[in-house]
Every structure is written in C-alpha cells, then in structure tokens.
Amino acid sequence: MKKLEGAVFLMVLLAFQAGARAEGNGQIIGRTLQAVSHDYQSFYSRKNIGDLALGIGAAGVLANTSIDGEIQGWIQGSLRNEDTDELSESIKLLGEGAVTIPFYGLAALVGETTEGHGWTSATGEWGKRSLRAVLVGAPPATFLQRAIGASRPDEDDSLWRPFNDNNGVSGHSFMGAVPFIAAARMTENPYLRYPLYLGSMLCGWSRINDDRHYFSQAALGWWIAYLSVSCGELDENKEKGIIIRPYPIAGGVGVIAVLGF
C-alpha cells in the first residue's frame, strides 16, 4: 500500500531532520540508528520470526476458509449502522501515517529537548517507541500485503493469491495499533494497560466495519504492530539491565559494570 510506504519515508525524514536541528553533531541520529538496528535484530530473531509465522498461519486459516467471509457478512449485516460508520470515520485517522507520525516525532523531540524530566520523559519515550516500531514493522507489513495477494471485501474473497493484489495486511490496522500498544507496554497499571490494548484494535475494527479489510487482514496488521513494539521494549530492557561506565580508582581509571534486577 502506497500510504504505508509513504509513511515510512516520512518517518525517516522527520527523524533525521529532528536530530539535525536538536544536535548538530548527530548524536541523536547515531543513537536512533543504533536503536533501530537493535530492533531489527530482535524482530528477525528466531523466536520473533516464529511468533510472526504463527500469526501468518492463523491468518491463513481464517482467510482460506469460510471463516473470514462469515465474520465479514455478520458484521456487515448485523452490526454495521450509521453510528458505527461515523465512529469509524474518526478512528480511521489513527491509521494515517501522514497524521500520526509527525505527532510521534514531536513527542520524541520534546523528550530529547527537555532532557526527559517529569511527564516529558514518558512522552518522549512513547514517541520514540512508536517511531521505532513503525520503522521496524512497516517493511514486513508492506511485503506481506503483496506476498499474500489477498483482495478487499468489496473486491473479491479473502483467499490468498500470492502477488495478485496488495491487501493481505491492513496498513491502517498496523499503524493505528502501534501508539496504543507502545503506551500499554509502558505501564504496569492494569486499569490503563488493558483499555489501551483494546484501543489498539479500534483502527483494525474500523477497516472491517467499512468493508475495506477482512478480519484476518486487520488481525495480522495488529500482530505485526505488537511484535514490532515488543522488540523495542526488549532492547530498552537490555539497555537498562546492564550499565558499563568508567570508574575512578587509585592510580587511574577502571571500568565498572552494574547489573540491574
């Protein structure tokens, strides 16, 4: 989907512009590239590829049987109405990268320029995690859109026809899930975490309601978003788990490693 590809380009452009303006020496750019590199290593690890394969397999079962069509028919015939259409129209904006990515970039920049004090620390962290998740998850989502080759509900059935069409994964579902999942993974409060997870599914639901994607396509977009955000969180935990820094000793300088539990 061209919108998803354009969103990735916009995110990269904003990341480099923000870094150049905030620090002329390129420290932000260097840290960003290093973090994204680690995220890619985590995403393409054996475990994560296995988790992705499970999601693809589950989506394949739904798409290549009558289940997808039955779910779509039930939603269109029994649940969809003027109220759901109106709500969906507003929710759909969450999946528009041209709208949301600059917002993530602004949030990340706020965290950097204020040096992460108070609420700006959480805001900046949320923005960075969201940007990193988009950059890591968008390429496989874009590839699978075409590789699966499935069509939209208003065009054809949900059967997988490799490289026949480009709607095998809902780009809106992926993009709309990222910020909610990133926020959910940052809090340990169940009264916040679970509503945020529910919120992460709204954009995918809107595409099903609008008859623009089958359930399997929206679910796979959400799953890729979940795995992408989780990779960023894993690397953050690694960085917090062990700290290596210089340490003054008698007659010189040594190195100390601090392991956190």
Salt bridges, closest charged atoms under 4 A:
GLU5 OE2 - ARG146 NH2 3.34
ASP39 OD2 - ARG132 NE 2.72
ASP51 OD2 - LYS47 NZ 2.98
ASP85 OD1 - ARG80 NE 2.75
GLU96 OE2 - LYS3 NZ 3.73
GLU96 OE2 - HIS172 NE2 3.03
GLU112 OE1 - ARG31 NH2 2.95
GLU112 OE2 - LYS128 NZ 3.84
GLU115 OE1 - HIS117 NE2 3.90
GLU125 OE2 - ARG129 NE 2.95
ASP154 OD2 - ARG212 NH1 2.90
ASP156 OD2 - ARG161 NH1 3.90
ASP157 OD1 - ARG161 NH1 3.00
GLU233 OE1 - ARG185 NH2 2.54
GLU236 OE2 - ARG132 NH1 2.72
